[in-house]
Amino acid sequence: MKTSYELAMERLNKSAPPAKLSDAQKKELAELDSKYAAKIAEREIALNSEIAKASEREQQKTLREQLAIDRRKLQSELEDKKERVRKTGK
């Protein structure tokens, strides 16, 4: 007996089969993942250092919020670039 998730995935694949990616596209996607993982880690290190140095809770809160914003922004950029690679090949 199949789970509801498996049934839903079958229906989705019938209506919109997953796109086949070329080796070049797969390589480009992997490079983007690596590049953005490094950017996010770099930003986390920098802001976590500032958070540790901050003496006031309000300042720490502001820096944590900035980190969350930066992380979302970089994640969004990554997804946009990956979608372009999937659609056009570059």
N, C-alpha and C positions, 0 to 999 in steps of 0.2 A: 504494500500500500504506500502510495506516494504522499509526501507532506504537501500542505497547501503552498509552501514556498516552491517546491519542485514543480508543481502544476503551474504556478504563476510564471516561473522561468520558462517552461515549455511554451506557454502561450506567447510570452514576450518574444522568444526566439522565432516563433512562426511568423509573427507580425513584423518584426524588425530583426533579422538575423544579425549577429555581431559582425562588425566589419573586419575583414582580414587585413592585417598590417604587414607591410614589407619588413625585411630585416633592417633596412635603413631607418624606417619609422620606429621600430622597436628600440634600435640603438639610440636614436634621438630622444625618445621618451625616457629611456634609462638615464641619459646624460642630464636631461632636465630635472629628473627626480634627484639625482646626486647633487647637482648645482644648487637647487633650492633647499635641499636638506642642509647643505653647508651654510647657506645664507641665513636660514632660520636658526641654526645652532650658533652661528656667529652673533646674531642679534640677541639671542637668549643669554649667551655668556656676558655680553656687554651690559645688558640691562640688569641681569642678576647681580653683577658686580656693583652696579650703582644702587640697587635695592639694598644690598648688604651694607653699603656705606651710609645710606640715608638714615638719619636719626629720627625723623618724625614719621608717624604712621601715615599721615596724609600724603606725604611725599612718596612713601613706599607704595601706597595704593595707586597713586598717579602713575608711577613707573610700571606697576603690574598691568594697569589698564593699557598703557602704551605698548607693552610687550604683547598683549593679546591683540591689539589693533595691528601691530606690525606682522604678527604671525598670520592673522586672517588675510592681510593684504598680500603677503608673499604667497600664501596658499592659493589665493584667487588668481594671482599672476601665473602661477604654475599651471593651474587648471586651464586658463585661457590659452597659454602656449601649447599645452598638450592637445587641446581640442583643435587648434590650428594644424598641428602636425598630423593628427588623425584625419582631418578633412583634406588637406592639400598635399601632404607628404613633406612639407617643410614650412 
